[in-house]
Amino acid sequence: MNNLPPDHFLALPRPDIALGPPAGVVDTTTLAAHDFDVDTRTGFMPPQPPLTRLPGQWAPWEELLDEAQSCRLQLGSDPNITKEAQSQSEAWRNRVRHLHILAVEALSQSELLLRRAHHVLSWTMHFYIHSLPPDVEVRIPAPVSIPLLRICHQLQLPPVVTYSDDVLYNWALKAPSSDAAPALENLRCLTTFTGTKDEEEFYLSSARIELRGVEALEIMRATMDELFVGDKIALRRITRYMHALARVVDELAALLLRVRDGCAPDVFYRDIRPWFNGADSGTRKWVFEGLEAHPEIAEPTELSGPSAAQSSLVHSLDIFLGVDHYSHSSSSTGLPHSSSATEPHPPKASFLDRMQSYMPRHHRNFLRHLAAAPRPLRETVGRSGDAELVDGYNAAVASLKAFRDVHMRIVALYIVIPARRFATGSSQVADTVETDQTPLKGTGGTDLVRFLKGVRDRTVGAAVDGSIVHQD
């Protein structure tokens, strides 16, 4: 160690979680962010507002999305839809069908252009599909399907609206600001299906969680540096970091509950949520037209809708704490149990593992890097023989479990209770999901209640038994 140059990262002072790295020092730590498109100020959200328009040659895409929003296209499944609204939707869909197939090669010069193109075309596709009458075959016109699938190949993303499309890359500033990171209350949405404040608040509640989660990512980075050292001082620091992480996760849960202040449950369930559905959530097959003329383009197989399970921040917490070995169980596919002896398709991977394929590819690489850490936190805690460290770690796991309890409450309020209410026509329904036995699909295609209960309950299994910790 004495022969190391003074600017080598092992020769630098340990980072102080309260102060951050010294000014001017290049980040060479265990979670160097640049390679993973993770910003030290905004986490998984971009540090600058996302693009709001594509260049002129792709203006026809932008114009169709603008028109869908300004016309307030209605859900085709709405039993109260008027003939006028149906005609307006069909006129818009006809313009989509008669659009020229635009080239996408020039988009490859920029990740930002590709992201915006995915955003515009995937939202347009969802507008197209969900404005169709419920008894009509879903055929996605080639002017949307062909460029979208080519862009998806570049981005390694499925051809659907994802969490990154409606949260990470769907914001702008309400007022100009020179702050390093956007203030939680200075955000607005770029795109919505309904034009309602309820829908905007639904997306922004997740965006605020992502921004507040930046501190959790910094705690992870500092902890992994201490795991590398591994001495008694390091373990004391890690203990403090675990309690700090627990407090941050508690704040994330409080932010999640705030969605109730601006998004009405019945409006969400009736007017907003149906637009999210992917092919996995419905009974109609999605046919991508034009593939027969383009054999180089593979037919997509992942067609779930946007889901909070696509948040890289929540996956990071799972992986860092070692909870993923429990919550990402291979038995937790989220699919309903089948009573038939033969399945039409082979069983899918864990739902949470599948959802990683819906994340931006750099964020997936971050999760792989985190999972490959040579000194896993939970393993170190279990071997430490340090009761205070075990208590700190278990406090962080308990906070993550409490976060999932809050998520269950939100699911009950926004999905389960309205579903019962609309099914029975009664306003007097149970306000819990704990005893609910009715299969209810999530936008990702899961048996929603059973899946969330399983993930929540298995999170507790990661806690370390303080009575059996031992010294190496």
JOMOJO-V184260 format. One line per field, one symbol per residue. ss: DSSP state (H for helix, E for strand, C for the rest). phi: phi as a letter, one per 20 degrees, with the letter a starting at -180 (. if undefined). burial: + if it has 24 or more other C-alpha atoms within 12 Angstrom, else -. Layout:
ss: ???
phi: ???
burial: ???
This chain:
ss: CCCCCCCCHHHCCCCECCCECCCCCCCCCCCCCHHHCCECCCECCCCCCCCCCCCHHHHHHHHHHHHHHHCCCCCCCCCCCCHHHHHHHHHHHHHHHCCCCCCCHHHHHCHHHHHHHHHHHHHHHHHHHHCCCCCCCEEECHHHHHHHHHHHHHHCCCCCCCHHHHHHCCEEECCCCCCCCCCCCCEEECCCCCCCHHHHHHHHHHHHHHHHCHHHHHHHHHHHHHHHHCCHHHHHHHHHHHHHHHHHHHHHHHHHHHHHHCCCHHHHHHHHHHHHCCHHHCCCCEEECCHHHCCCCCCCCCCCCCCHHHCHHHHHHHHHHCCHHHHCCCCCCCCCCCCCCCCCCCCCCCHHHHHHHHCCHHHHHHHHHHHCCCCCHHHHHHHHCCHHHHHHHHHHHHHHHHHHHHHHHHHHHHHHHHHHHHHHCCCCCCCCCCCCCCCCECCCCCEHHHHHHHHHHHHHHHCCCHHHCCCC
phi: .fefffefffeffffefednfgfneffdefcgegfdldefdcmeeffdgfgdbeggfdggfffffgffffelgeffeffdfefffffffffffffffefffefdgffffbffffffffgffffgffgffeefgfedfecefgfdffffffffffelcfebfdgffdcfdcbbefcgbdffcffgeddceeccedmefffffgfffffffffffgfffffgfffffffffmefffffffgffffffgffffffffffffgffccfgffffeddggffgeffecdefedefnffecffefffdeceefbffefffffffgffemfffdfegfeefneffdeffcefcfgefggffffffeegfffffgfffffegfcfffffffefmdfffgffffffffffffgfffgffffffecffffffffemdeecfdcdfdfdegcfefenefgffffgfffffgfffgeffecfbef
burial: -------------++-+---+-----+-+++++--+++++++++++++++++++---+-++++++++++-+++++++-------++-+++-++-+++----+-+--+---+++++++++++++++++++++++----++++++++++++++++++++++++++++++++++++-------++++--++++++++++++++++++++++++++++++++++++++++++-----+++++++++++++++++++++++++++--++++++++++++++++++++---++++++-------++-++++++++++++++++++++++++++++-++++++-----------+-++++++++++++++++++-+++-+-++++++++++-+++++++++++++++++++++++++++++++++++-----------++-----++++++++++++++++++++++++++--------
